[in-house]
Amino acid sequence: MAVQTFDNQKTDQALQTHAAEVSSMADIGMQALLELMTARGRTH
């Protein structure tokens, strides 16, 4: 469990987004990373 100790909404959103990405990667592996890159218009 983590406790937020700052009051910066941009930082909070960035951390939440990153946590969701890492969780997805842990759940479904490399496919999650490829889907994320594709959604952002990136390739390897």
SEVO-848823 format. One record per atom (N, C-alpha, C, O, CB): residue number from 1; residue in three letters; atom name; y, x, z. Coordinates in Angstrom, 2 decimals, decimal comma. Each point is the difference from the previous one (the first is absolute). Glycine has a CB too. Layout:
# residues N
> NUM	Ala	CA	Y	X	Z
...
//
This chain:
# residues 44
> 1	Met	N	-1,16	0,83	0,00
> 1	Met	CA	1,16	-0,83	0,00
> 1	Met	C	1,24	0,89	0,00
> 1	Met	O	0,02	1,04	0,65
> 1	Met	CB	-1,27	-2,88	0,55
> 2	Ala	N	2,26	1,41	-1,93
> 2	Ala	CA	1,27	0,73	-0,04
> 2	Ala	C	1,11	-0,91	0,51
> 2	Ala	O	-0,03	-1,22	-0,18
> 2	Ala	CB	-0,77	2,63	-1,77
> 3	Val	N	1,78	-0,79	2,58
> 3	Val	CA	1,15	-0,75	0,49
> 3	Val	C	1,23	0,54	-0,71
> 3	Val	O	0,26	1,20	0,02
> 3	Val	CB	-1,34	-1,63	2,24
> 4	Gln	N	1,83	-0,46	-2,89
> 4	Gln	CA	1,22	0,39	-0,69
> 4	Gln	C	1,07	0,33	1,02
> 4	Gln	O	0,29	-0,81	0,89
> 4	Gln	CB	-0,88	-0,63	-2,88
> 5	Thr	N	1,19	2,62	1,87
> 5	Thr	CA	1,03	0,40	0,95
> 5	Thr	C	1,32	0,31	-0,69
> 5	Thr	O	0,86	0,66	0,57
> 5	Thr	CB	-2,64	0,24	0,92
> 6	Phe	N	1,95	-1,38	-2,72
> 6	Phe	CA	1,24	0,23	-0,73
> 6	Phe	C	0,48	-1,34	-0,56
> 6	Phe	O	-0,73	-0,98	-0,01
> 6	Phe	CB	0,06	3,36	-0,57
> 7	Asp	N	1,92	-2,38	0,13
> 7	Asp	CA	0,59	-1,23	-0,52
> 7	Asp	C	0,51	0,22	-1,41
> 7	Asp	O	1,16	-0,27	-0,30
> 7	Asp	CB	-0,53	-0,43	2,63
> 8	Asn	N	-1,50	1,18	-3,21
> 8	Asn	CA	0,37	0,28	-1,38
> 8	Asn	C	-0,95	-0,78	-0,90
> 8	Asn	O	-1,16	0,36	-0,13
> 8	Asn	CB	2,07	1,95	0,72
> 9	Gln	N	-0,41	-3,37	-1,19
> 9	Gln	CA	-0,86	-0,88	-0,79
> 9	Gln	C	-0,60	0,69	-1,22
> 9	Gln	O	-1,13	-0,29	-0,37
> 9	Gln	CB	2,50	-1,62	1,16
> 10	Lys	N	-0,64	2,82	-1,43
> 10	Lys	CA	-0,53	0,71	-1,17
> 10	Lys	C	-1,18	0,89	0,41
> 10	Lys	O	-1,01	0,05	-0,69
> 10	Lys	CB	3,29	-0,10	-0,39
> 11	Thr	N	-2,13	0,74	2,19
> 11	Thr	CA	-1,09	0,84	0,49
> 11	Thr	C	-1,20	-0,85	0,39
> 11	Thr	O	-1,14	0,34	-0,31
> 11	Thr	CB	2,81	1,36	1,11
> 12	Asp	N	-1,39	-2,79	-0,12
> 12	Asp	CA	-1,08	-0,90	0,40
> 12	Asp	C	-0,76	-0,50	-1,22
> 12	Asp	O	-1,23	0,01	-0,01
> 12	Asp	CB	2,55	-0,69	2,04
> 13	Gln	N	-0,62	0,24	-3,06
> 13	Gln	CA	-0,65	-0,51	-1,21
> 13	Gln	C	-0,81	1,10	-0,69
> 13	Gln	O	-1,11	-0,25	-0,46
> 13	Gln	CB	2,97	-1,43	0,19
> 14	Ala	N	-1,30	2,88	0,21
> 14	Ala	CA	-0,70	1,11	-0,63
> 14	Ala	C	-1,30	0,32	0,75
> 14	Ala	O	-1,03	0,24	-0,62
> 14	Ala	CB	3,22	0,69	-0,18
> 15	Leu	N	-2,13	-0,93	2,12
> 15	Leu	CA	-1,20	0,27	0,81
> 15	Leu	C	-1,04	-1,11	-0,17
> 15	Leu	O	-1,19	0,28	-0,09
> 15	Leu	CB	2,60	0,98	1,74
> 16	Gln	N	-0,95	-2,51	-1,68
> 16	Gln	CA	-0,93	-1,13	-0,18
> 16	Gln	C	-0,68	0,08	-1,37
> 16	Gln	O	-1,20	-0,22	-0,11
> 16	Gln	CB	2,63	-1,20	1,62
> 17	Thr	N	-0,65	1,74	-2,54
> 17	Thr	CA	-0,55	0,13	-1,35
> 17	Thr	C	-1,03	1,12	-0,06
> 17	Thr	O	-1,09	-0,17	-0,55
> 17	Thr	CB	3,24	-0,70	-0,42
> 18	His	N	-1,79	2,00	1,54
> 18	His	CA	-0,92	1,15	0,00
> 18	His	C	-1,28	-0,33	0,76
> 18	His	O	-1,09	0,36	-0,44
> 18	His	CB	3,06	1,20	0,30
> 19	Ala	N	-1,84	-2,22	1,27
> 19	Ala	CA	-1,18	-0,36	0,79
> 19	Ala	C	-0,92	-0,92	-0,80
> 19	Ala	O	-1,22	0,14	0,05
> 19	Ala	CB	2,56	0,11	2,06
> 20	Ala	N	-0,75	-1,20	-2,83
> 20	Ala	CA	-0,81	-0,90	-0,82
> 20	Ala	C	-0,72	0,76	-1,11
> 20	Ala	O	-1,16	-0,29	-0,31
> 20	Ala	CB	2,76	-1,58	0,82
> 21	Glu	N	-0,91	2,84	-1,12
> 21	Glu	CA	-0,61	0,81	-1,05
> 21	Glu	C	-1,17	0,82	0,54
> 21	Glu	O	-1,06	0,06	-0,62
> 21	Glu	CB	3,27	0,05	-0,57
> 22	Val	N	-2,00	0,51	2,34
> 22	Val	CA	-1,06	0,82	0,60
> 22	Val	C	-1,19	-0,87	0,39
> 22	Val	O	-1,15	0,38	-0,20
> 22	Val	CB	2,89	1,25	1,05
> 23	Ser	N	-1,45	-2,80	-0,29
> 23	Ser	CA	-1,08	-0,91	0,38
> 23	Ser	C	-0,80	-0,44	-1,22
> 23	Ser	O	-1,23	-0,04	0,04
> 23	Ser	CB	2,59	-0,75	1,90
> 24	Ser	N	-0,66	0,48	-3,02
> 24	Ser	CA	-0,68	-0,40	-1,22
> 24	Ser	C	-0,87	1,14	-0,53
> 24	Ser	O	-1,13	-0,22	-0,43
> 24	Ser	CB	3,02	-1,35	-0,11
> 25	Met	N	-1,35	2,78	0,57
> 25	Met	CA	-0,75	1,16	-0,47
> 25	Met	C	-1,27	0,18	0,85
> 25	Met	O	-1,07	0,30	-0,54
> 25	Met	CB	3,22	0,80	-0,25
> 26	Ala	N	-2,02	-1,28	2,08
> 26	Ala	CA	-1,16	0,15	0,89
> 26	Ala	C	-1,03	-1,09	-0,26
> 26	Ala	O	-1,20	0,23	0,09
> 26	Ala	CB	2,68	0,83	1,64
> 27	Asp	N	-0,99	-2,26	-2,05
> 27	Asp	CA	-0,91	-1,13	-0,21
> 27	Asp	C	-0,74	0,08	-1,33
> 27	Asp	O	-1,21	-0,23	-0,05
> 27	Asp	CB	2,73	-1,14	1,44
> 28	Ile	N	-0,81	1,70	-2,46
> 28	Ile	CA	-0,65	-0,06	-1,31
> 28	Ile	C	0,04	1,31	-0,78
> 28	Ile	O	-0,37	0,03	-1,18
> 28	Ile	CB	0,96	-2,41	1,13
> 29	Gly	N	-0,15	3,44	0,69
> 29	Gly	CA	-0,09	1,32	-0,60
> 29	Gly	C	0,98	0,27	-1,13
> 29	Gly	O	1,11	-0,53	-0,02
> 29	Gly	CB	-3,44	0,47	0,66
> 30	Met	N	1,89	0,88	-1,57
> 30	Met	CA	0,85	0,48	-1,09
> 30	Met	C	0,54	-1,15	-0,84
> 30	Met	O	1,10	0,12	-0,56
> 30	Met	CB	-2,41	1,99	0,53
> 31	Gln	N	0,60	-3,20	-0,09
> 31	Gln	CA	0,46	-1,13	-0,80
> 31	Gln	C	1,34	-0,51	0,51
> 31	Gln	O	0,85	-0,40	-0,79
> 31	Gln	CB	-3,23	-0,23	0,31
> 32	Ala	N	2,59	0,65	1,79
> 32	Ala	CA	1,27	-0,44	0,58
> 32	Ala	C	1,15	0,89	-0,47
> 32	Ala	O	1,07	-0,49	-0,34
> 32	Ala	CB	-2,29	-0,38	2,35
> 33	Leu	N	0,98	2,18	-2,03
> 33	Leu	CA	1,03	0,93	-0,46
> 33	Leu	C	0,31	-0,22	-1,47
> 33	Leu	O	1,17	-0,03	-0,38
> 33	Leu	CB	-1,94	1,69	2,08
> 34	Leu	N	-0,24	-1,83	-2,51
> 34	Leu	CA	0,22	-0,23	-1,43
> 34	Leu	C	0,76	-1,30	-0,24
> 34	Leu	O	0,89	-0,04	-0,85
> 34	Leu	CB	-2,98	1,31	0,35
> 35	Glu	N	1,76	-2,32	1,24
> 35	Glu	CA	0,71	-1,27	-0,14
> 35	Glu	C	1,46	0,14	0,42
> 35	Glu	O	0,88	-0,56	-0,65
> 35	Glu	CB	-3,02	-0,67	1,05
> 36	Leu	N	2,40	1,96	0,67
> 36	Leu	CA	1,36	0,21	0,45
> 36	Leu	C	0,81	0,77	-1,03
> 36	Leu	O	1,13	-0,37	-0,31
> 36	Leu	CB	-1,94	0,34	2,68
> 37	Met	N	0,23	1,09	-2,91
> 37	Met	CA	0,69	0,79	-1,02
> 37	Met	C	0,29	-0,83	-1,24
> 37	Met	O	1,08	0,11	-0,58
> 37	Met	CB	-2,18	1,95	1,45
> 38	Thr	N	0,15	-2,86	-1,28
> 38	Thr	CA	0,18	-0,86	-1,16
> 38	Thr	C	1,11	-1,00	0,25
> 38	Thr	O	0,83	-0,23	-0,88
> 38	Thr	CB	-3,24	0,52	0,27
> 39	Ala	N	2,43	-0,89	1,78
> 39	Ala	CA	1,02	-0,99	0,34
> 39	Ala	C	1,39	0,62	-0,02
> 39	Ala	O	0,98	-0,68	-0,29
> 39	Ala	CB	-2,66	-0,54	1,68
> 40	Arg	N	1,77	2,49	-1,08
> 40	Arg	CA	1,29	0,70	0,02
> 40	Arg	C	0,32	0,67	-1,34
> 40	Arg	O	1,02	0,67	-0,14
> 40	Arg	CB	-1,33	-0,29	2,59
> 41	Gly	N	-0,56	-0,57	-3,41
> 41	Gly	CA	0,24	0,58	-1,33
> 41	Gly	C	-0,25	1,47	-0,10
> 41	Gly	O	0,58	0,68	-0,86
> 41	Gly	CB	1,04	-2,42	0,55
> 42	Arg	N	-2,47	2,26	1,18
> 42	Arg	CA	-0,30	1,45	0,01
> 42	Arg	C	-1,41	0,23	-0,52
> 42	Arg	O	-0,85	-0,88	0,03
> 42	Arg	CB	2,42	1,24	1,91
> 43	Thr	N	-1,78	0,83	-2,41
> 43	Thr	CA	-1,35	0,43	-0,34
> 43	Thr	C	-0,26	1,32	0,73
> 43	Thr	O	0,93	0,60	0,54
> 43	Thr	CB	-0,86	-1,77	-2,83
> 44	His	N	-1,30	1,62	2,29
> 44	His	CA	-0,31	1,24	0,70
> 44	His	C	0,45	1,14	-0,80
> 44	His	O	-0,17	1,15	0,41
> 44	His	CB	-1,75	-2,16	0,70
//
